[in-house]
């Protein structure tokens, strides 16, 4: 019988690498005893949501490189906060987009 052990991330990082024998054991493992897991109804299963809806903060949004010109007073204001002005610009644009800013919907 195995014992559950709680470890910190640093402890996990310092574990020795898995041997080839142990990898094969893990790959061939098949659990056939599910007696401790209650059956779920279709209605209960429908309540599950994808992980990216439950934790949208875990979703890594793809970023693209853009060359654009910005008014110097806006750029100076963004840079006054120090390092990370591009992130602040992205946050301002994201806020405008998520809050239905009318400028985000202009077609001309």
Secondary structure, DSSP 8 states (H G I E B T S, - for coil): --------HHHHHTS----HHHHHHHHH------TTS----HHHHHT---HHHH-GGG-------------HHHHHHHHTT-S-HHHHHHHHHHHHHHTT-GGGG---
